[in-house]
Amino acid sequence: MAAIEWISEVLEKDQGIATHVEVTGIDRDMSAETQIVLFRIAQEALNNIRKHAHASSVSIRIEGGEAIVMTITDDGEGFEVPEKVEEMVSAGRLGLMGMYERARLLNGHLQMTSEPGKGTKLVVRLPWLTTD
């Protein structure tokens, strides 16, 4: 999770967006695939926040339990989330579509909630995979 902490620190340093990363309940090793998927989703989410959200703060929480759950929240402008994943492509939201697909590749799930003026919350839930 050091890579996620690093990209968060870069966002804070370069963009002045306060970031907080918290990792709890990770009591066993994650597979390399899981680590990469979490990193890439966090990277895309932070890139979107940098480009579009005009946020002043971001929180990333990674929790272990029956599944691995990563929650990313920001206090930015928010947006209308398409009702169906397929609508993201036609709406020009390829980065969001990529995040959904990355989670799905590991039999996971990504849920996004947002409203204009109310920030965005992204929750990724991935099953534990055996380590390499």
Secondary structure, 3 states (H helix, E strand, C coil): CHHHHHHHHHHHHHHCCEEEEEEECCCCCCCHHHHHHHHHHHHHHHHHHHHHHCCCEEEEEEECCCEEEEEEEECCCCCCCCCCCCHHHHCCCHHHHHHHHHHHHCCCEEEEEECCCCCEEEEEEEECCCCC
